[in-house]
Amino acid sequence: MESIISVNAIHKAYKKRKSKQIFTAVSNVSFSVMKGEIVGLLGPNGAGKTTTIKTICGLLVPDQGTVTINGFDSVRDRKKALRHISAVLEGNRNLYWRLTVFENLVYFAGNRGVPKKEIAKKVEELLTLFQLHDKQDELVNNLSRGMQQKLAVSVAMLADTDVVLLDEPTLGLDVETGYEVRNLLRHIAHEQGKTIIISTHDMPVVQDLCERTIIINEGEVIANERVDQLLRLFATSAYRVEVKASLTDEQQAMLASRFPIHHWEADTLEVNLDQEQDIYKLMAILKQNETPIETINRTGINFEQVFRKLVNEGVTS
Ligand SMILES: Nc1ncnc2c1ncn2[C@@H]1O[C@H](COP(=O)(O)OP(=O)(O)OP(=O)(O)O)[C@@H](O)[C@H]1O
């Protein structure tokens, strides 16, 4: 596959306004994104995701390193590079709140260079795709957050660029609307061949939608892997152990001090072991404690557990 975005060892520091101290927001961040890929940019608050996204879309100039988009340097060839990108940053804040849905689409179509005679067709297409027809005459101000977010994404689609960058596209949406936005993004990537980079805290978005994830922690990339690969890697060491009698508080404390147990019930524990053979140690200890084991099963692991483990322990294997 061909790479469309290449982030090469970018570094960005900010000067804190009050203390004047220099704070490194991203350091030596490198990754590539292939044409048509959906990549999730993940990380705890303040990790450097927005800084990375803003650097890719040319809103920030890195102190060191480069970004190339379709082979064009985002600083030296800014205009040519940015022609390939649209971004939804800070969600609905970029919309005109006193205009209707329809008026926003028409305004931004002109603004993003859609030829005049194609505007009506383009707006119609997007109203249909995003199911915004029955809201088209509503003021943005009166829309729900979910509707505003859908409109913000549809505005980003007007320019028909190869790459769409989205900063927290499902922030604050209810489960149903979040699901709808996820399906739309999947449709856009698969049916229209767009490359999508999403920065998010929303783990189901990553597990369900992204093919690959780049995890940033304290300004550095700590993982760059396929999502299914990460889930497989961690699932091999996830177990659910059911015992015949309830564990005492003492037994629970003793086990917790030796194994990374992430879920307890009276007679069940779930653990993500660092090494597969640790399950035998766990079995031996339960036996010593005269706690007969009822069942041991491998469990599924969700992306949130993988993410926490990576951020807390900084390991991918
Ligand atoms: N303009 C700025 N001036 C000073 N510090 C900044 C500025 N922008 C970001 N930072 C700092 O840089 C770090 C990275 O911020 P960034 O917004 O990139 O993180 P993030 O991963 O997007 O976080 P969040 O998930 O909270 O949005 C943070 O510690 C932030 O306080």
The ligand as an ORCA input file, in Angstrom:
! r2SCAN-3c Opt
* xyz 0 1
  N      -0.835     26.667     22.984
  C      -0.305     25.979     23.986
  N       0.477     26.582     24.906
  C       1.039     25.905     25.929
  N       0.874     24.560     26.119
  C       0.104     23.900     25.247
  C      -0.534     24.565     24.134
  N      -1.232     23.634     23.440
  C      -1.050     22.445     24.078
  N      -0.244     22.614     25.154
  C       0.192     21.550     26.087
  O       0.784     20.507     25.326
  C       0.388     19.223     25.834
  C      -0.234     18.404     24.721
  O      -1.478     18.986     24.392
  P      -2.458     18.388     23.287
  O      -3.652     19.295     23.218
  O      -1.710     18.122     22.050
  O      -2.869     16.998     23.975
  P      -4.077     16.021     23.680
  O      -3.490     14.653     23.656
  O      -4.828     16.451     22.475
  O      -4.951     16.192     24.976
  P      -6.557     16.107     25.214
  O      -6.916     14.676     25.068
  O      -6.684     16.570     26.621
  O      -7.210     16.996     24.207
  C      -0.546     19.506     26.992
  O       0.192     19.393     28.204
  C      -1.006     20.929     26.779
  O      -1.247     21.573     28.022
*
